[in-house]
Each structure stands twice: as structure tokens, then as C-alpha cells.
Amino acid sequence: MRYRPFGRTGLEVSEVGFGAWAIGGQGYGAVDRAEALRALAVAEELGCTLIDTAGVYGDSEGIIGEFLSGRRDRWLVATKYSGQEQGLTKTVEDQLRRLRLDTIDFYQLHWTPRDRDDLYKQLHRLRADGKIRFIGVSLYAVEEIDYALGRGDLDGFQVACSLLDPEPLLPRRDAVRARGLGVLVRSSLKSGFLAGKFASDTRFPDPADQRARWSPRQVAETVAAVERFRFLEANGRSLLAAAVRYPLAFPEVSTVLLGTKTAAQARMNFGEVPGPGLDGATLEAIRSVQRSLGLFDRQPRRFWAAVRRIGRLLGR
């Protein structure tokens, strides 16, 4: 495992972090609690030091709290406020109890509010009270990165970045580096599709799996897009490893979060995925495929508009 600074916070984080949505049982199917605890233990053994969760991820925070007992000093914990009716301050207090923590290392708003100064003021009060250490937002668009950069009181943000999602992060890399914000990358595997293990007729029968809502066309077109990156499977490197190392090719990225729910997944995610970065020639080949697929559109657009274009390009 390799480690990187988390912006200018003074924290150092593992390049691959534990994405804990999956172990909550609401998002990627039912969870065996004992197996989730084993997955966390394997991740720790292999050098993972950061875990990201949220209060709306089912029982994720409760499982993490059980796991962290006696090993708090080995982990940095990130979680989020997702607009719960009870309000931000009460939500944080409840999360501290579930996580069995005195303070949360990185606390994020699960979206990027531009007209809720009251939320940012509450975050600052919670930090002053020692209940959180650093503050950030989870965002989705270039305009939201610009907003985060302009606030001046945020320590980092979380954003999607993958072979199929070079935007919104890449257009703002220079500004992010100059500002010194920490960056958590989510969805580097595009809900698992960039692991390269799904076929065009794959279905997800578990209603607790958010991918069960994907239409057959969405699945087929995403698989078709993934196939364009098979050239990355070289010299014993898996497509999964290449997909994770893609955002890590950019020094502005602090850590890539990988959803993990079993010990076997943990051994892959934290044992086999970390490794040498992608070289310049490989990155240029990736950019060529991305350009051919129209993934650098300047105007905001939904992902499925892009995959429909990909389907047409491949004659589907």
C-alpha cells in the first residue's frame, strides 16, 4: 500500500480507501455482519487507513463502530450529513455514538449546498467543539468544484472519477492542486462494471442492490463501453487494477474509495490493486478512447446519454 497527503490537512491516507456503503446492506445487496468485519480486518492488515461511510448507508456506521473498538488510532474516518430531518448537529451526535468515536476526521455534506450558510456555520461550530476535524462536500459537477474552491473554508471534497467519468475532476486539476484540497474519489469502478466481470445480459436480482434498477439496455451499453478499455489488461495487470490506478495517476487525488463487503474483495482491493501508476503513453491511449466515446463534452449531461452514444458507436 502507498500513502498520500490529504490536501493540506497534515493527514496522510492510504491510496486505496474502504468504501463502506456496501457493508450497510442498502445499496449492494444483503450483508453478513461477521464477513463485513472480516473484510475490514483484512483491509487494515493490508495497509488501508481510511474508511468512508454515511448515516444513510444502512448499518454501515454501526458495523464500523464495532470494528474500531481498540484500533481507533489506525484509521481515519469520513462520514456525511445527507439532509436528515433531525438536522446536522443531532445527526453528528448520533453518528459519533454509532461509530463509538469522540471525533470524526473528515465530515462531508452529502451534496454541495450553495444557499445554506447555516449548514457551514454548524460545521464550524462542530469543529470548534472537537466533534469533527476537517470539513468537505460530496459533489458532482465542475460548477460545484468551482464553488468548493471559492469558499475558502473547506478542506476537501469527494467526487466520481473513472475511465468512463474523466469529468468533472480533470478540467479543474490545476485549481485543486493550487488550493490544496484533499480529494476522495468514488465510483472508480462504475458500480463494479469496470472490474470487467459483467456480461451484457447480467442482471441483479437482489432488490437491495441499487444496480437492480438498471435497465437491460443500460447494463449492455455500459458493458460495451468497458470493453473499449480491455487493452489495459497487460503484463499481468487486471482491468480492475488499471481502473483504480487511473484516478491515482493524478497527484491531486488523495485516495480512491473501493466498495468492499467481503474478505475476498478486501484481499483484491487492498492487496492486488495497489501498485505502479499508469505511464504517460497509457494515459494518452486512455484519453484517445475517452475522446472517441465523447466523454469530454463541455456541457453537463447525464451518463446514460453518453452510454447511448457508445452503443451507437459499437453498432448496438
C-alpha positions, 0 to 999 in steps of 0.5 A: 500500500502507498500513502498520500497527503490529504490536501493540506490537512497534515493527514496522510491516507492510504491510496486505496480507501474502504468504501463502506456503503456496501457493508450497510446492506442498502445499496449492494445487496444483503450483508453478513455482519461477521464477513463485513468485519472480516473484510475490514480486518483484512483491509487494515492488515493490508495497509488501508487507513481510511474508511468512508461511510454515511448515516444513510448507508444502512448499518454501515456506521454501526458495523464500523463502530464495532470494528474500531473498538481498540484500533481507533488510532489506525484509521481515519474516518469520513462520514456525511450529513445527507439532509436528515430531518433531525438536522446536522448537529443531532445527526453528528451526535448520533453518528459519533455514538454509532461509530463509538468515536469522540471525533470524526476526521473528515465530515462531508455534506452529502451534496454541495449546498450553495444557499445554506450558510447555516449548514457551514456555520454548524460545521464550524461550530462542530469543529470548534467543539472537537466533534469533527476535524476537517470539513468537505462536500460530496459533489458532482459537477465542475460548477460545484468544484468551482464553488468548493474552491471559492469558499475558502473554508473547506478542506476537501471534497469527494467526487466520481472519477473513472475511465468512463467519468474523466469529468468533472475532476480533470478540467479543474486539476490545476485549481485543486492542486493550487488550493490544496484540497484533499480529494476522495474519489468514488465510483472508480469502478462504475458500480463494479462494471469496470472490474470487467466481470459483467456480461451484457445480459447480467442482471441483479436480482437482489432488490437491495442492490441499487444496480437492480434498477438498471435497465437491460439496455443500460447494463449492455451499453455500459458493458460495451463501453468497458470493453473499449478499455480491455487493452489495459489488461497487460503484463499481468495487470487486471482491468480492475487494477488499471481502473483504480490506478487511473484516478491515482495517476493524478497527484491531486487525488488523495485516495480512491474509495473501493466498495468492499463487503467481503474478505475476498474483495478486501484481499483484491482491493487492498492487496492486488490493486495497489501498485505502479501508476499508469505511464504517460503513453497509457494515459494518452491511449486512455484519453484517445478512447475517452475522446472517441466515446465523447466523454469530454463534452463541455456541457453537463449531461447525464451518463446514460446519454453518453452510454447511448452514444457508445452503443451507437458507436459499437453498432448496438 
